[in-house]
Amino acid sequence: MLEPWIIDQIRRREEEERRGGDRPQLELPVPDAPEDKPDSDAGDGKKDEPQPKRGVVIIAM
């Protein structure tokens, strides 16, 4: 049988893991890309569909 203080520690750790969404997340300051770029796929027929934003962010450590 485990000691009561060990059981309390295990319960606290399990509660912290369940509340894992409370941890802060890193948010990068990524500037918005200009939307007035010329369309390279003008004859594609997908003009009305929104295109996903794509790019690369370099993090120097």
CHARMM internal coordinates of N, CA and C (Angstrom, degrees):
IC EDIT
DIST 1 N 1 CA 1.4570
DIST 1 CA 1 C 1.5264
ANGL 1 N 1 CA 1 C 108.71
DIST 1 C 2 N 1.3101
ANGL 1 CA 1 C 2 N 116.06
DIHE 1 N 1 CA 1 C 2 N 138.42
DIST 2 N 2 CA 1.4596
ANGL 1 C 2 N 2 CA 121.57
DIHE 1 CA 1 C 2 N 2 CA -179.94
DIST 2 CA 2 C 1.5241
ANGL 2 N 2 CA 2 C 110.65
DIHE 1 C 2 N 2 CA 2 C -81.12
DIST 2 C 3 N 1.3043
ANGL 2 CA 2 C 3 N 113.84
DIHE 2 N 2 CA 2 C 3 N 152.89
DIST 3 N 3 CA 1.4646
ANGL 2 C 3 N 3 CA 120.01
DIHE 2 CA 2 C 3 N 3 CA 175.96
DIST 3 CA 3 C 1.5335
ANGL 3 N 3 CA 3 C 109.49
DIHE 2 C 3 N 3 CA 3 C -67.55
DIST 3 C 4 N 1.3446
ANGL 3 CA 3 C 4 N 118.80
DIHE 3 N 3 CA 3 C 4 N 149.55
DIST 4 N 4 CA 1.4730
ANGL 3 C 4 N 4 CA 121.40
DIHE 3 CA 3 C 4 N 4 CA -178.83
DIST 4 CA 4 C 1.5293
ANGL 4 N 4 CA 4 C 113.34
DIHE 3 C 4 N 4 CA 4 C -59.36
DIST 4 C 5 N 1.3193
ANGL 4 CA 4 C 5 N 118.66
DIHE 4 N 4 CA 4 C 5 N -35.64
DIST 5 N 5 CA 1.4644
ANGL 4 C 5 N 5 CA 119.94
DIHE 4 CA 4 C 5 N 5 CA -178.74
DIST 5 CA 5 C 1.5222
ANGL 5 N 5 CA 5 C 111.30
DIHE 4 C 5 N 5 CA 5 C -69.33
DIST 5 C 6 N 1.3376
ANGL 5 CA 5 C 6 N 117.02
DIHE 5 N 5 CA 5 C 6 N -30.43
DIST 6 N 6 CA 1.4592
ANGL 5 C 6 N 6 CA 120.35
DIHE 5 CA 5 C 6 N 6 CA 177.21
DIST 6 CA 6 C 1.5256
ANGL 6 N 6 CA 6 C 109.63
DIHE 5 C 6 N 6 CA 6 C -70.18
DIST 6 C 7 N 1.3263
ANGL 6 CA 6 C 7 N 117.21
DIHE 6 N 6 CA 6 C 7 N -41.19
DIST 7 N 7 CA 1.4621
ANGL 6 C 7 N 7 CA 121.46
DIHE 6 CA 6 C 7 N 7 CA 177.87
DIST 7 CA 7 C 1.5234
ANGL 7 N 7 CA 7 C 110.32
DIHE 6 C 7 N 7 CA 7 C -61.90
DIST 7 C 8 N 1.3366
ANGL 7 CA 7 C 8 N 117.27
DIHE 7 N 7 CA 7 C 8 N -40.47
DIST 8 N 8 CA 1.4658
ANGL 7 C 8 N 8 CA 120.96
DIHE 7 CA 7 C 8 N 8 CA 177.69
DIST 8 CA 8 C 1.5275
ANGL 8 N 8 CA 8 C 111.23
DIHE 7 C 8 N 8 CA 8 C -62.30
DIST 8 C 9 N 1.3252
ANGL 8 CA 8 C 9 N 116.66
DIHE 8 N 8 CA 8 C 9 N -42.33
DIST 9 N 9 CA 1.4680
ANGL 8 C 9 N 9 CA 120.03
DIHE 8 CA 8 C 9 N 9 CA 178.72
DIST 9 CA 9 C 1.5243
ANGL 9 N 9 CA 9 C 111.41
DIHE 8 C 9 N 9 CA 9 C -62.67
DIST 9 C 10 N 1.3171
ANGL 9 CA 9 C 10 N 116.40
DIHE 9 N 9 CA 9 C 10 N -42.33
DIST 10 N 10 CA 1.4641
ANGL 9 C 10 N 10 CA 120.42
DIHE 9 CA 9 C 10 N 10 CA 179.72
DIST 10 CA 10 C 1.5284
ANGL 10 N 10 CA 10 C 110.03
DIHE 9 C 10 N 10 CA 10 C -62.97
DIST 10 C 11 N 1.3279
ANGL 10 CA 10 C 11 N 117.04
DIHE 10 N 10 CA 10 C 11 N -42.73
DIST 11 N 11 CA 1.4668
ANGL 10 C 11 N 11 CA 120.68
DIHE 10 CA 10 C 11 N 11 CA 178.30
DIST 11 CA 11 C 1.5199
ANGL 11 N 11 CA 11 C 111.51
DIHE 10 C 11 N 11 CA 11 C -62.49
DIST 11 C 12 N 1.3313
ANGL 11 CA 11 C 12 N 117.54
DIHE 11 N 11 CA 11 C 12 N -42.08
DIST 12 N 12 CA 1.4722
ANGL 11 C 12 N 12 CA 120.84
DIHE 11 CA 11 C 12 N 12 CA 178.98
DIST 12 CA 12 C 1.5227
ANGL 12 N 12 CA 12 C 110.79
DIHE 11 C 12 N 12 CA 12 C -62.74
DIST 12 C 13 N 1.3233
ANGL 12 CA 12 C 13 N 116.87
DIHE 12 N 12 CA 12 C 13 N -43.42
DIST 13 N 13 CA 1.4609
ANGL 12 C 13 N 13 CA 120.22
DIHE 12 CA 12 C 13 N 13 CA 179.50
DIST 13 CA 13 C 1.5227
ANGL 13 N 13 CA 13 C 111.45
DIHE 12 C 13 N 13 CA 13 C -63.28
DIST 13 C 14 N 1.3401
ANGL 13 CA 13 C 14 N 116.53
DIHE 13 N 13 CA 13 C 14 N -41.68
DIST 14 N 14 CA 1.4656
ANGL 13 C 14 N 14 CA 119.93
DIHE 13 CA 13 C 14 N 14 CA 178.80
DIST 14 CA 14 C 1.5264
ANGL 14 N 14 CA 14 C 111.02
DIHE 13 C 14 N 14 CA 14 C -64.13
DIST 14 C 15 N 1.3264
ANGL 14 CA 14 C 15 N 117.65
DIHE 14 N 14 CA 14 C 15 N -39.21
DIST 15 N 15 CA 1.4673
ANGL 14 C 15 N 15 CA 121.33
DIHE 14 CA 14 C 15 N 15 CA 177.13
DIST 15 CA 15 C 1.5236
ANGL 15 N 15 CA 15 C 110.92
DIHE 14 C 15 N 15 CA 15 C -63.89
DIST 15 C 16 N 1.3278
ANGL 15 CA 15 C 16 N 117.22
DIHE 15 N 15 CA 15 C 16 N -42.48
DIST 16 N 16 CA 1.4579
ANGL 15 C 16 N 16 CA 121.16
DIHE 15 CA 15 C 16 N 16 CA 178.90
DIST 16 CA 16 C 1.5253
ANGL 16 N 16 CA 16 C 110.90
DIHE 15 C 16 N 16 CA 16 C -63.43
DIST 16 C 17 N 1.3261
ANGL 16 CA 16 C 17 N 117.48
DIHE 16 N 16 CA 16 C 17 N -38.10
DIST 17 N 17 CA 1.4634
ANGL 16 C 17 N 17 CA 120.86
DIHE 16 CA 16 C 17 N 17 CA 178.61
DIST 17 CA 17 C 1.5243
ANGL 17 N 17 CA 17 C 110.76
DIHE 16 C 17 N 17 CA 17 C -67.29
DIST 17 C 18 N 1.3274
ANGL 17 CA 17 C 18 N 117.55
DIHE 17 N 17 CA 17 C 18 N -37.77
DIST 18 N 18 CA 1.4624
ANGL 17 C 18 N 18 CA 120.80
DIHE 17 CA 17 C 18 N 18 CA 178.54
DIST 18 CA 18 C 1.5178
ANGL 18 N 18 CA 18 C 111.13
DIHE 17 C 18 N 18 CA 18 C -67.50
DIST 18 C 19 N 1.3162
ANGL 18 CA 18 C 19 N 116.93
DIHE 18 N 18 CA 18 C 19 N -33.37
DIST 19 N 19 CA 1.4625
ANGL 18 C 19 N 19 CA 121.46
DIHE 18 CA 18 C 19 N 19 CA 178.96
DIST 19 CA 19 C 1.5238
ANGL 19 N 19 CA 19 C 110.51
DIHE 18 C 19 N 19 CA 19 C -89.65
DIST 19 C 20 N 1.3007
ANGL 19 CA 19 C 20 N 118.07
DIHE 19 N 19 CA 19 C 20 N 23.51
DIST 20 N 20 CA 1.4599
ANGL 19 C 20 N 20 CA 123.43
DIHE 19 CA 19 C 20 N 20 CA -176.25
DIST 20 CA 20 C 1.5138
ANGL 20 N 20 CA 20 C 114.19
DIHE 19 C 20 N 20 CA 20 C -56.57
DIST 20 C 21 N 1.3349
ANGL 20 CA 20 C 21 N 119.26
DIHE 20 N 20 CA 20 C 21 N -21.87
DIST 21 N 21 CA 1.4571
ANGL 20 C 21 N 21 CA 121.80
DIHE 20 CA 20 C 21 N 21 CA 179.00
DIST 21 CA 21 C 1.5146
ANGL 21 N 21 CA 21 C 112.60
DIHE 20 C 21 N 21 CA 21 C -69.93
DIST 21 C 22 N 1.3203
ANGL 21 CA 21 C 22 N 117.84
DIHE 21 N 21 CA 21 C 22 N -10.68
DIST 22 N 22 CA 1.4565
ANGL 21 C 22 N 22 CA 121.76
DIHE 21 CA 21 C 22 N 22 CA -179.94
DIST 22 CA 22 C 1.5210
ANGL 22 N 22 CA 22 C 113.39
DIHE 21 C 22 N 22 CA 22 C -79.97
DIST 22 C 23 N 1.3254
ANGL 22 CA 22 C 23 N 116.14
DIHE 22 N 22 CA 22 C 23 N -9.09
DIST 23 N 23 CA 1.4632
ANGL 22 C 23 N 23 CA 119.09
DIHE 22 CA 22 C 23 N 23 CA -178.54
DIST 23 CA 23 C 1.5235
ANGL 23 N 23 CA 23 C 110.91
DIHE 22 C 23 N 23 CA 23 C -70.88
DIST 23 C 24 N 1.3174
ANGL 23 CA 23 C 24 N 117.58
DIHE 23 N 23 CA 23 C 24 N 141.77
DIST 24 N 24 CA 1.4719
ANGL 23 C 24 N 24 CA 119.25
DIHE 23 CA 23 C 24 N 24 CA 178.71
DIST 24 CA 24 C 1.5286
ANGL 24 N 24 CA 24 C 110.69
DIHE 23 C 24 N 24 CA 24 C -69.75
DIST 24 C 25 N 1.3204
ANGL 24 CA 24 C 25 N 115.13
DIHE 24 N 24 CA 24 C 25 N 149.15
DIST 25 N 25 CA 1.4574
ANGL 24 C 25 N 25 CA 121.28
DIHE 24 CA 24 C 25 N 25 CA 178.70
DIST 25 CA 25 C 1.5209
ANGL 25 N 25 CA 25 C 109.27
DIHE 24 C 25 N 25 CA 25 C -115.80
DIST 25 C 26 N 1.3007
ANGL 25 CA 25 C 26 N 115.50
DIHE 25 N 25 CA 25 C 26 N 148.83
DIST 26 N 26 CA 1.4529
ANGL 25 C 26 N 26 CA 121.70
DIHE 25 CA 25 C 26 N 26 CA 178.70
DIST 26 CA 26 C 1.5155
ANGL 26 N 26 CA 26 C 109.57
DIHE 25 C 26 N 26 CA 26 C -76.26
DIST 26 C 27 N 1.3346
ANGL 26 CA 26 C 27 N 116.52
DIHE 26 N 26 CA 26 C 27 N 126.86
DIST 27 N 27 CA 1.4562
ANGL 26 C 27 N 27 CA 121.20
DIHE 26 CA 26 C 27 N 27 CA 176.18
DIST 27 CA 27 C 1.5214
ANGL 27 N 27 CA 27 C 108.12
DIHE 26 C 27 N 27 CA 27 C -117.71
DIST 27 C 28 N 1.3403
ANGL 27 CA 27 C 28 N 115.95
DIHE 27 N 27 CA 27 C 28 N 125.17
DIST 28 N 28 CA 1.4512
ANGL 27 C 28 N 28 CA 121.04
DIHE 27 CA 27 C 28 N 28 CA -177.64
DIST 28 CA 28 C 1.5243
ANGL 28 N 28 CA 28 C 110.51
DIHE 27 C 28 N 28 CA 28 C -90.12
DIST 28 C 29 N 1.3247
ANGL 28 CA 28 C 29 N 117.27
DIHE 28 N 28 CA 28 C 29 N 138.06
DIST 29 N 29 CA 1.4696
ANGL 28 C 29 N 29 CA 120.03
DIHE 28 CA 28 C 29 N 29 CA 176.63
DIST 29 CA 29 C 1.5263
ANGL 29 N 29 CA 29 C 110.61
DIHE 28 C 29 N 29 CA 29 C -79.92
DIST 29 C 30 N 1.3230
ANGL 29 CA 29 C 30 N 116.27
DIHE 29 N 29 CA 29 C 30 N 84.30
DIST 30 N 30 CA 1.4519
ANGL 29 C 30 N 30 CA 121.89
DIHE 29 CA 29 C 30 N 30 CA -177.64
DIST 30 CA 30 C 1.5243
ANGL 30 N 30 CA 30 C 108.66
DIHE 29 C 30 N 30 CA 30 C -95.78
DIST 30 C 31 N 1.3437
ANGL 30 CA 30 C 31 N 117.77
DIHE 30 N 30 CA 30 C 31 N 121.42
DIST 31 N 31 CA 1.4720
ANGL 30 C 31 N 31 CA 119.11
DIHE 30 CA 30 C 31 N 31 CA 179.15
DIST 31 CA 31 C 1.5266
ANGL 31 N 31 CA 31 C 110.27
DIHE 30 C 31 N 31 CA 31 C -69.16
DIST 31 C 32 N 1.3302
ANGL 31 CA 31 C 32 N 116.33
DIHE 31 N 31 CA 31 C 32 N 148.60
DIST 32 N 32 CA 1.4621
ANGL 31 C 32 N 32 CA 121.39
DIHE 31 CA 31 C 32 N 32 CA 177.68
DIST 32 CA 32 C 1.5184
ANGL 32 N 32 CA 32 C 110.12
DIHE 31 C 32 N 32 CA 32 C -72.04
DIST 32 C 33 N 1.3254
ANGL 32 CA 32 C 33 N 115.21
DIHE 32 N 32 CA 32 C 33 N 141.38
DIST 33 N 33 CA 1.4657
ANGL 32 C 33 N 33 CA 120.78
DIHE 32 CA 32 C 33 N 33 CA 178.24
DIST 33 CA 33 C 1.5183
ANGL 33 N 33 CA 33 C 108.99
DIHE 32 C 33 N 33 CA 33 C -79.75
DIST 33 C 34 N 1.3267
ANGL 33 CA 33 C 34 N 117.68
DIHE 33 N 33 CA 33 C 34 N 144.94
DIST 34 N 34 CA 1.4702
ANGL 33 C 34 N 34 CA 119.10
DIHE 33 CA 33 C 34 N 34 CA 177.65
DIST 34 CA 34 C 1.5208
ANGL 34 N 34 CA 34 C 110.56
DIHE 33 C 34 N 34 CA 34 C -64.87
DIST 34 C 35 N 1.3300
ANGL 34 CA 34 C 35 N 116.29
DIHE 34 N 34 CA 34 C 35 N 136.78
DIST 35 N 35 CA 1.4653
ANGL 34 C 35 N 35 CA 121.80
DIHE 34 CA 34 C 35 N 35 CA -177.25
DIST 35 CA 35 C 1.5233
ANGL 35 N 35 CA 35 C 112.79
DIHE 34 C 35 N 35 CA 35 C -87.45
DIST 35 C 36 N 1.3305
ANGL 35 CA 35 C 36 N 118.37
DIHE 35 N 35 CA 35 C 36 N -7.65
DIST 36 N 36 CA 1.4578
ANGL 35 C 36 N 36 CA 121.03
DIHE 35 CA 35 C 36 N 36 CA -175.40
DIST 36 CA 36 C 1.5377
ANGL 36 N 36 CA 36 C 112.78
DIHE 35 C 36 N 36 CA 36 C -91.46
DIST 36 C 37 N 1.3397
ANGL 36 CA 36 C 37 N 117.76
DIHE 36 N 36 CA 36 C 37 N 31.45
DIST 37 N 37 CA 1.4653
ANGL 36 C 37 N 37 CA 121.33
DIHE 36 CA 36 C 37 N 37 CA 177.41
DIST 37 CA 37 C 1.5233
ANGL 37 N 37 CA 37 C 109.70
DIHE 36 C 37 N 37 CA 37 C -73.80
DIST 37 C 38 N 1.3126
ANGL 37 CA 37 C 38 N 117.92
DIHE 37 N 37 CA 37 C 38 N 146.63
DIST 38 N 38 CA 1.4633
ANGL 37 C 38 N 38 CA 119.16
DIHE 37 CA 37 C 38 N 38 CA 176.25
DIST 38 CA 38 C 1.5194
ANGL 38 N 38 CA 38 C 110.65
DIHE 37 C 38 N 38 CA 38 C -67.88
DIST 38 C 39 N 1.3284
ANGL 38 CA 38 C 39 N 115.87
DIHE 38 N 38 CA 38 C 39 N 143.57
DIST 39 N 39 CA 1.4634
ANGL 38 C 39 N 39 CA 121.35
DIHE 38 CA 38 C 39 N 39 CA -178.07
DIST 39 CA 39 C 1.5237
ANGL 39 N 39 CA 39 C 109.73
DIHE 38 C 39 N 39 CA 39 C -81.26
DIST 39 C 40 N 1.3200
ANGL 39 CA 39 C 40 N 117.95
DIHE 39 N 39 CA 39 C 40 N 117.58
DIST 40 N 40 CA 1.4582
ANGL 39 C 40 N 40 CA 121.03
DIHE 39 CA 39 C 40 N 40 CA 179.43
DIST 40 CA 40 C 1.5230
ANGL 40 N 40 CA 40 C 111.12
DIHE 39 C 40 N 40 CA 40 C -83.22
DIST 40 C 41 N 1.3318
ANGL 40 CA 40 C 41 N 118.35
DIHE 40 N 40 CA 40 C 41 N -19.31
DIST 41 N 41 CA 1.4610
ANGL 40 C 41 N 41 CA 123.01
DIHE 40 CA 40 C 41 N 41 CA 179.87
DIST 41 CA 41 C 1.5258
ANGL 41 N 41 CA 41 C 110.37
DIHE 40 C 41 N 41 CA 41 C -107.09
DIST 41 C 42 N 1.3207
ANGL 41 CA 41 C 42 N 118.48
DIHE 41 N 41 CA 41 C 42 N 47.64
DIST 42 N 42 CA 1.4629
ANGL 41 C 42 N 42 CA 122.22
DIHE 41 CA 41 C 42 N 42 CA -174.17
DIST 42 CA 42 C 1.5271
ANGL 42 N 42 CA 42 C 111.69
DIHE 41 C 42 N 42 CA 42 C -63.39
DIST 42 C 43 N 1.2983
ANGL 42 CA 42 C 43 N 120.55
DIHE 42 N 42 CA 42 C 43 N -34.50
DIST 43 N 43 CA 1.4482
ANGL 42 C 43 N 43 CA 123.19
DIHE 42 CA 42 C 43 N 43 CA -178.08
DIST 43 CA 43 C 1.5146
ANGL 43 N 43 CA 43 C 113.25
DIHE 42 C 43 N 43 CA 43 C -92.61
DIST 43 C 44 N 1.3156
ANGL 43 CA 43 C 44 N 117.92
DIHE 43 N 43 CA 43 C 44 N 15.16
DIST 44 N 44 CA 1.4527
ANGL 43 C 44 N 44 CA 122.54
DIHE 43 CA 43 C 44 N 44 CA -174.80
DIST 44 CA 44 C 1.5246
ANGL 44 N 44 CA 44 C 112.83
DIHE 43 C 44 N 44 CA 44 C -79.42
DIST 44 C 45 N 1.3283
ANGL 44 CA 44 C 45 N 118.70
DIHE 44 N 44 CA 44 C 45 N -26.06
DIST 45 N 45 CA 1.4498
ANGL 44 C 45 N 45 CA 121.66
DIHE 44 CA 44 C 45 N 45 CA -178.67
DIST 45 CA 45 C 1.5205
ANGL 45 N 45 CA 45 C 113.30
DIHE 44 C 45 N 45 CA 45 C 85.69
DIST 45 C 46 N 1.3159
ANGL 45 CA 45 C 46 N 119.06
DIHE 45 N 45 CA 45 C 46 N 2.85
DIST 46 N 46 CA 1.4679
ANGL 45 C 46 N 46 CA 123.56
DIHE 45 CA 45 C 46 N 46 CA 179.98
DIST 46 CA 46 C 1.5219
ANGL 46 N 46 CA 46 C 110.58
DIHE 45 C 46 N 46 CA 46 C -106.59
DIST 46 C 47 N 1.2997
ANGL 46 CA 46 C 47 N 116.24
DIHE 46 N 46 CA 46 C 47 N 34.70
DIST 47 N 47 CA 1.4586
ANGL 46 C 47 N 47 CA 120.51
DIHE 46 CA 46 C 47 N 47 CA -173.61
DIST 47 CA 47 C 1.5278
ANGL 47 N 47 CA 47 C 112.04
DIHE 46 C 47 N 47 CA 47 C -67.62
DIST 47 C 48 N 1.3469
ANGL 47 CA 47 C 48 N 117.10
DIHE 47 N 47 CA 47 C 48 N -34.97
DIST 48 N 48 CA 1.4581
ANGL 47 C 48 N 48 CA 120.60
DIHE 47 CA 47 C 48 N 48 CA -176.27
DIST 48 CA 48 C 1.5256
ANGL 48 N 48 CA 48 C 113.41
DIHE 47 C 48 N 48 CA 48 C -82.15
DIST 48 C 49 N 1.3263
ANGL 48 CA 48 C 49 N 118.02
DIHE 48 N 48 CA 48 C 49 N -17.64
DIST 49 N 49 CA 1.4564
ANGL 48 C 49 N 49 CA 120.93
DIHE 48 CA 48 C 49 N 49 CA -178.64
DIST 49 CA 49 C 1.5265
ANGL 49 N 49 CA 49 C 110.17
DIHE 48 C 49 N 49 CA 49 C -78.66
DIST 49 C 50 N 1.3329
ANGL 49 CA 49 C 50 N 118.10
DIHE 49 N 49 CA 49 C 50 N 133.22
DIST 50 N 50 CA 1.4646
ANGL 49 C 50 N 50 CA 120.07
DIHE 49 CA 49 C 50 N 50 CA 177.82
DIST 50 CA 50 C 1.5298
ANGL 50 N 50 CA 50 C 111.10
DIHE 49 C 50 N 50 CA 50 C -69.88
DIST 50 C 51 N 1.2994
ANGL 50 CA 50 C 51 N 116.24
DIHE 50 N 50 CA 50 C 51 N 136.63
DIST 51 N 51 CA 1.4551
ANGL 50 C 51 N 51 CA 122.08
DIHE 50 CA 50 C 51 N 51 CA 179.25
DIST 51 CA 51 C 1.5297
ANGL 51 N 51 CA 51 C 108.98
DIHE 50 C 51 N 51 CA 51 C -91.57
DIST 51 C 52 N 1.3223
ANGL 51 CA 51 C 52 N 118.61
DIHE 51 N 51 CA 51 C 52 N 139.74
DIST 52 N 52 CA 1.4615
ANGL 51 C 52 N 52 CA 120.51
DIHE 51 CA 51 C 52 N 52 CA 178.06
DIST 52 CA 52 C 1.5264
ANGL 52 N 52 CA 52 C 111.19
DIHE 51 C 52 N 52 CA 52 C -69.24
DIST 52 C 53 N 1.3284
ANGL 52 CA 52 C 53 N 115.86
DIHE 52 N 52 CA 52 C 53 N 146.51
DIST 53 N 53 CA 1.4668
ANGL 52 C 53 N 53 CA 120.19
DIHE 52 CA 52 C 53 N 53 CA 176.73
DIST 53 CA 53 C 1.5197
ANGL 53 N 53 CA 53 C 107.68
DIHE 52 C 53 N 53 CA 53 C -78.33
DIST 53 C 54 N 1.3151
ANGL 53 CA 53 C 54 N 114.76
DIHE 53 N 53 CA 53 C 54 N 130.18
DIST 54 N 54 CA 1.4588
ANGL 53 C 54 N 54 CA 120.13
DIHE 53 CA 53 C 54 N 54 CA -178.57
DIST 54 CA 54 C 1.5117
ANGL 54 N 54 CA 54 C 108.64
DIHE 53 C 54 N 54 CA 54 C -131.67
DIST 54 C 55 N 1.3182
ANGL 54 CA 54 C 55 N 115.34
DIHE 54 N 54 CA 54 C 55 N 157.76
DIST 55 N 55 CA 1.4456
ANGL 54 C 55 N 55 CA 119.21
DIHE 54 CA 54 C 55 N 55 CA 177.68
DIST 55 CA 55 C 1.5155
ANGL 55 N 55 CA 55 C 111.25
DIHE 54 C 55 N 55 CA 55 C 168.91
DIST 55 C 56 N 1.3030
ANGL 55 CA 55 C 56 N 115.44
DIHE 55 N 55 CA 55 C 56 N -174.79
DIST 56 N 56 CA 1.4574
ANGL 55 C 56 N 56 CA 122.42
DIHE 55 CA 55 C 56 N 56 CA -178.79
DIST 56 CA 56 C 1.5263
ANGL 56 N 56 CA 56 C 108.18
DIHE 55 C 56 N 56 CA 56 C -129.38
DIST 56 C 57 N 1.3129
ANGL 56 CA 56 C 57 N 115.93
DIHE 56 N 56 CA 56 C 57 N 136.47
DIST 57 N 57 CA 1.4497
ANGL 56 C 57 N 57 CA 121.72
DIHE 56 CA 56 C 57 N 57 CA 174.95
DIST 57 CA 57 C 1.5139
ANGL 57 N 57 CA 57 C 107.72
DIHE 56 C 57 N 57 CA 57 C -118.14
DIST 57 C 58 N 1.3171
ANGL 57 CA 57 C 58 N 117.30
DIHE 57 N 57 CA 57 C 58 N 123.92
DIST 58 N 58 CA 1.4643
ANGL 57 C 58 N 58 CA 122.05
DIHE 57 CA 57 C 58 N 58 CA 179.77
DIST 58 CA 58 C 1.5211
ANGL 58 N 58 CA 58 C 108.64
DIHE 57 C 58 N 58 CA 58 C -99.40
DIST 58 C 59 N 1.3237
ANGL 58 CA 58 C 59 N 115.43
DIHE 58 N 58 CA 58 C 59 N 125.35
DIST 59 N 59 CA 1.4609
ANGL 58 C 59 N 59 CA 121.11
DIHE 58 CA 58 C 59 N 59 CA 180.00
DIST 59 CA 59 C 1.5167
ANGL 59 N 59 CA 59 C 107.76
DIHE 58 C 59 N 59 CA 59 C -111.31
DIST 59 C 60 N 1.3274
ANGL 59 CA 59 C 60 N 116.78
DIHE 59 N 59 CA 59 C 60 N 117.48
DIST 60 N 60 CA 1.4587
ANGL 59 C 60 N 60 CA 121.15
DIHE 59 CA 59 C 60 N 60 CA 179.30
DIST 60 CA 60 C 1.5214
ANGL 60 N 60 CA 60 C 108.80
DIHE 59 C 60 N 60 CA 60 C -93.16
DIST 60 C 61 N 1.3151
ANGL 60 CA 60 C 61 N 115.64
DIHE 60 N 60 CA 60 C 61 N 128.92
DIST 61 N 61 CA 1.4678
ANGL 60 C 61 N 61 CA 119.29
DIHE 60 CA 60 C 61 N 61 CA -179.61
DIST 61 CA 61 C 1.4994
ANGL 61 N 61 CA 61 C 110.46
DIHE 60 C 61 N 61 CA 61 C -117.46
END
COOR INIT
IC SEED 1 N 1 CA 1 C
IC BUILD
